[in-house]
Amino acid sequence: MDSAQVSMLEHSGILKLILRYCAPSIFATLIEAAYNIVDRIFVGRFCGEESVAAITVCFAPAMVFLAVSMLIGQGSATLLSITLGRKDYPKAEKILGQTFLMFLIFGICTGIFGVFFVDELLELFGASEKMLPLASAYYSIILGGIIFEKISYGINNLIRAEGRPTYAFITISTGCALNIVLDYIALAKLNMGIEGAAWATVISQMVSSCLVLWFYISKSGIVRLKASNLRIFPKIVGKVFALGSPHFIVQILSALSTTLFIYQAKSYGEESAVAIVGICMTVIMIIFLPMIGMSMGIQPIIGFNWGAKNYRRAVHTWLTSLSITVSAGLVGFAAVQIFPDKIFALFLGENSSIAADGTVALRIMTALVPVLAVNIITAGFFQSTGRPKVAIILTLLRQIGALVPLMLILPPIFGLRGVWMCFPLSDGIACLYCLTMSIVELRAVRKMGIRVF
């Protein structure tokens, strides 16, 4: 970090710093979400609600595989950053080579598994007999090309760790733009159905992977990909898994709650209820992911100032970003509550048979979506200040501590509406706990003699 960056973190206006650091991460999360959003819009428009339900069932196993990607990718990126900071370039190149090899092994094994056991996998995660043919047709293609998704997503973490976020952003945005074009061609022009959406995703991720590989083959990075490093280094593997395990645990438990959500929707409704789940979760994702981007963006600002014992500035960054994120959440909430029919029609058209039920579900599930910001930003604050265990607890509280018990209690009482009610209630419970932790933290800061306001 050069003197200009240090001076900026120490003295620049908080709002200016937040905008500077958070804008790239917010755009990156939105582009990452665009893959799912675009697929659901095109599939809903041209293939119908049964195909949307089929894609939704594939979401939970995808989260499990993403958890493994985060274990390898986030762990490797953190270790690479530390190693580069020590200027140990030979070890950094070993980390790079090993990461490529681990993703390659994982992608090949998952692809082979998908070819032979895709039906059993999807049944495990909630696919009904009616949904299974469509879900299998879609996800077998996705699994066959999963190696490209792992390289384009996983190795991108390493590019960012080298201090090249712009190039990492280009690889993701190129794939997203191509996915939109290919979805249109495959579904609107060639009538390829749900398989066309899968091929569009795989091809776009393959192009992103080529851009990632080119970064290292063309020697654009600080470290180089060497054949001699394409092997397992046991000590490095242990460190990678240790550093990536928090992300892995959170993602696995999120997959568990998502699977239960789909099971309950299917049990108390029909396949159409699973399609509603898919659309509602996509809309929530549009509101939710910018909050994640804000949390990622403020962490360097808070971490630097907390480490420099400038606690007042760190807390101000936390509270300012929290107010911005809650305000943005209120805008998203208002849009959904005022125009739920228009939003739902975007995915399935104006004459969908499940539009009425879908708009009710959408209104209920997003009833407390702005308070998600309290959970996400507060967890980011504790992560930035060297308290990852607290951050993990805050993150898991909503997914496991609140959502899972509510999923088991409310549907037997209220039926399908009880399934929808679980989301806002878990948001509210997590928010109350985060507010309590925030008050305790602010009191602790004041006891240190630091005026926050």
ZIURFEN-V53719 format. One record per backbone hydrogen bond with DSSP energy under -0.5 kcal/mol. NH is the residue of the N-H (numbers start at 1). CO is the residue of the C=O. E is the energy in kcal/mol with one decimal. If there is no record, write none. Layout:
# ZIURFEN-V53719
NH_CO_E / NH_CO_E
This chain:
# ZIURFEN-V53719
6_2_-2.1 / 7_3_-2.6 / 8_4_-2.2 / 9_5_-2.4 / 10_6_-1.8 / 11_7_-2.4 / 12_8_-1.9 / 17_13_-2.5 / 18_14_-2.7 / 19_15_-2.3 / 20_16_-2.3 / 21_17_-2.7 / 22_18_-2.6 / 23_19_-1.6 / 25_21_-0.6 / 26_22_-2.6 / 27_23_-2.4 / 28_24_-2.3 / 29_25_-2.1 / 30_26_-2.1 / 31_27_-2.3 / 32_28_-2.3 / 33_29_-2.1 / 34_30_-1.3 / 35_31_-0.7 / 35_32_-0.6 / 37_33_-2.3 / 38_34_-3.0 / 39_35_-1.9 / 40_36_-2.3 / 41_37_-2.3 / 42_38_-2.6 / 43_39_-2.8 / 44_40_-2.6 / 45_41_-2.4 / 46_42_-2.6 / 47_43_-2.6 / 48_43_-1.1 / 48_44_-0.7 / 52_48_-1.4 / 53_49_-2.4 / 54_50_-1.8 / 55_51_-2.2 / 56_52_-2.2 / 57_53_-1.9 / 58_54_-1.0 / 59_56_-1.4 / 60_56_-0.6 / 61_57_-0.6 / 62_58_-1.6 / 63_59_-1.7 / 64_60_-1.5 / 65_61_-2.2 / 66_62_-2.3 / 67_63_-1.8 / 68_64_-1.4 / 69_65_-1.8 / 70_66_-2.6 / 71_67_-2.2 / 72_68_-2.2 / 73_69_-3.7 / 74_70_-1.6 / 75_70_-0.9 / 75_71_-0.7 / 76_72_-2.4 / 77_73_-2.5 / 78_74_-2.3 / 79_75_-2.1 / 80_76_-2.7 / 81_77_-2.3 / 82_78_-2.0 / 83_79_-2.4 / 84_80_-2.9 / 85_81_-2.1 / 86_82_-1.1 / 87_84_-1.4 / 88_83_-2.2 / 89_87_-1.3 / 92_88_-1.9 / 93_89_-2.2 / 94_90_-1.4 / 95_91_-2.3 / 96_92_-2.1 / 97_93_-2.5 / 98_94_-2.7 / 99_95_-2.3 / 100_96_-2.2 / 101_97_-2.1 / 102_98_-2.8 / 103_99_-2.3 / 104_100_-2.3 / 105_101_-2.8 / 106_102_-2.5 / 107_103_-2.8 / 108_104_-2.3 / 109_105_-2.6 / 110_106_-2.5 / 111_107_-2.3 / 112_108_-2.4 / 113_109_-2.5 / 114_110_-2.6 / 115_111_-1.7 / 116_112_-1.4 / 117_113_-2.7 / 118_114_-1.0 / 121_117_-2.2 / 122_118_-2.4 / 123_119_-2.3 / 124_120_-2.0 / 125_121_-1.3 / 126_123_-1.4 / 127_122_-2.6 / 132_128_-2.2 / 133_129_-0.6 / 135_131_-2.5 / 136_132_-3.1 / 137_133_-2.1 / 138_134_-2.1 / 139_135_-3.0 / 140_136_-2.2 / 141_137_-0.6 / 142_138_-1.6 / 143_139_-2.9 / 144_140_-1.7 / 145_141_-1.4 / 146_143_-1.3 / 148_145_-1.3 / 149_145_-0.9 / 150_146_-2.3 / 151_147_-1.9 / 152_148_-2.6 / 153_149_-2.2 / 154_150_-2.0 / 155_150_-0.6 / 155_151_-1.2 / 157_153_-0.7 / 157_154_-1.1 / 158_154_-0.5 / 158_155_-0.7 / 159_155_-1.6 / 160_156_-2.3 / 161_157_-1.8 / 162_158_-1.3 / 163_160_-1.8 / 164_159_-1.7 / 168_164_-1.8 / 169_165_-2.4 / 170_166_-2.0 / 171_167_-2.2 / 172_168_-1.7 / 173_169_-2.8 / 174_170_-2.4 / 175_171_-1.5 / 176_172_-2.1 / 177_173_-2.5 / 178_174_-2.3 / 179_175_-2.1 / 180_176_-1.8 / 181_177_-1.8 / 182_178_-2.9 / 183_179_-2.5 / 184_180_-2.0 / 185_181_-2.3 / 186_182_-3.1 / 187_183_-2.5 / 188_183_-0.6 / 188_184_-1.5 / 189_184_-1.2 / 189_185_-0.6 / 190_185_-2.3 / 192_186_-3.0 / 195_192_-0.6 / 196_192_-0.6 / 196_193_-0.8 / 197_193_-1.2 / 198_194_-1.6 / 199_195_-2.5 / 200_196_-2.2 / 201_197_-1.9 / 202_198_-2.4 / 203_199_-2.6 / 204_200_-2.0 / 205_201_-2.2 / 206_202_-2.0 / 207_203_-2.0 / 208_204_-2.0 / 209_205_-2.2 / 210_206_-2.1 / 211_207_-1.8 / 212_208_-2.0 / 213_209_-2.8 / 214_210_-2.4 / 215_211_-1.4 / 216_212_-1.0 / 217_213_-2.9 / 218_214_-2.7 / 219_216_-1.0 / 220_215_-1.9 / 221_215_-0.9 / 226_224_-0.7 / 229_226_-1.4 / 230_227_-1.5 / 231_229_-2.1 / 234_232_-0.6 / 236_233_-0.6 / 237_233_-2.5 / 238_234_-2.2 / 239_235_-1.7 / 240_236_-2.7 / 241_237_-2.7 / 242_238_-1.9 / 243_239_-2.4 / 244_240_-2.2 / 245_241_-1.2 / 248_244_-1.9 / 249_245_-2.9 / 250_246_-2.2 / 251_247_-2.2 / 252_248_-2.5 / 253_249_-2.3 / 254_250_-1.8 / 255_251_-2.1 / 256_252_-1.9 / 257_253_-2.1 / 258_254_-2.3 / 259_255_-2.4 / 260_256_-2.1 / 261_257_-2.1 / 262_258_-2.2 / 263_259_-2.5 / 264_260_-2.6 / 265_261_-2.3 / 266_262_-2.4 / 267_263_-2.3 / 268_264_-2.4 / 269_265_-1.0 / 273_270_-1.0 / 274_270_-0.9 / 275_271_-1.6 / 276_272_-1.9 / 277_273_-2.1 / 278_274_-2.2 / 279_275_-2.0 / 280_276_-2.9 / 281_277_-2.8 / 282_278_-1.4 / 283_279_-2.2 / 284_280_-2.5 / 285_281_-2.0 / 286_282_-1.6 / 287_283_-1.2 / 288_284_-3.0 / 289_285_-2.8 / 290_286_-0.5 / 291_287_-0.6 / 291_288_-0.7 / 292_288_-1.5 / 293_289_-2.5 / 294_290_-2.3 / 295_291_-2.3 / 296_292_-2.5 / 297_293_-2.2 / 298_294_-2.1 / 299_295_-0.8 / 300_296_-0.5 / 302_298_-2.7 / 303_299_-2.9 / 304_300_-2.2 / 305_301_-2.1 / 306_302_-2.7 / 307_303_-2.2 / 308_304_-1.9 / 309_306_-1.4 / 310_305_-3.0 / 311_309_-1.2 / 314_310_-1.8 / 315_311_-2.8 / 316_312_-2.3 / 317_313_-2.0 / 318_314_-1.9 / 319_315_-2.7 / 320_316_-2.7 / 321_317_-2.5 / 322_318_-1.9 / 323_319_-2.1 / 324_320_-2.1 / 325_321_-2.5 / 326_322_-2.6 / 327_323_-1.9 / 328_324_-2.3 / 329_325_-2.3 / 330_326_-2.0 / 331_327_-1.6 / 332_328_-2.1 / 333_329_-2.6 / 334_330_-2.6 / 335_331_-2.2 / 336_332_-2.1 / 337_333_-2.6 / 338_334_-2.2 / 339_335_-2.4 / 343_339_-2.2 / 344_340_-2.5 / 345_341_-2.3 / 346_342_-1.3 / 347_343_-0.6 / 347_344_-1.1 / 348_344_-1.8 / 349_345_-2.5 / 352_349_-0.8 / 355_352_-1.1 / 358_354_-2.6 / 359_355_-2.5 / 360_356_-1.5 / 361_357_-2.3 / 362_358_-2.5 / 363_359_-2.1 / 364_360_-2.2 / 365_361_-2.9 / 366_362_-1.4 / 367_364_-1.6 / 369_366_-1.3 / 371_368_-1.2 / 372_369_-1.4 / 373_370_-1.5 / 374_371_-0.8 / 375_371_-1.1 / 376_372_-2.5 / 377_373_-2.7 / 378_374_-1.6 / 379_375_-1.9 / 380_376_-2.0 / 381_377_-1.9 / 382_378_-2.1 / 383_379_-2.1 / 384_380_-2.2 / 385_381_-1.4 / 386_383_-1.3 / 387_382_-2.6 / 391_387_-1.7 / 392_388_-2.6 / 393_389_-2.2 / 394_390_-2.4 / 395_391_-2.0 / 396_392_-2.8 / 397_393_-1.8 / 398_394_-0.7 / 399_395_-0.9 / 400_396_-3.2 / 401_396_-1.6 / 402_397_-1.9 / 403_398_-2.2 / 404_399_-0.6 / 405_400_-0.7 / 406_402_-2.0 / 407_403_-2.3 / 408_404_-1.3 / 409_405_-1.6 / 410_406_-2.6 / 413_409_-0.6 / 413_410_-1.2 / 414_410_-3.0 / 415_411_-2.4 / 417_414_-0.8 / 418_415_-0.7 / 419_415_-1.0 / 419_416_-0.6 / 420_416_-1.5 / 421_417_-2.1 / 422_418_-0.9 / 422_419_-0.6 / 423_420_-0.9 / 424_420_-0.6 / 425_421_-1.8 / 426_422_-2.2 / 427_423_-2.2 / 428_424_-2.4 / 429_425_-2.4 / 430_426_-2.3 / 431_427_-2.0 / 432_428_-2.2 / 433_429_-1.9 / 434_430_-2.3 / 435_431_-2.6 / 436_432_-1.9 / 437_433_-2.4 / 438_434_-2.4 / 439_435_-2.4 / 440_436_-2.1 / 441_437_-2.2 / 442_438_-2.6 / 443_439_-2.2 / 444_440_-1.9 / 445_441_-2.1 / 446_442_-2.1 / 447_443_-2.0 / 448_444_-0.7 / 448_445_-0.7 / 449_446_-2.0 / 450_445_-1.4 / 451_449_-0.5 / 452_450_-0.6
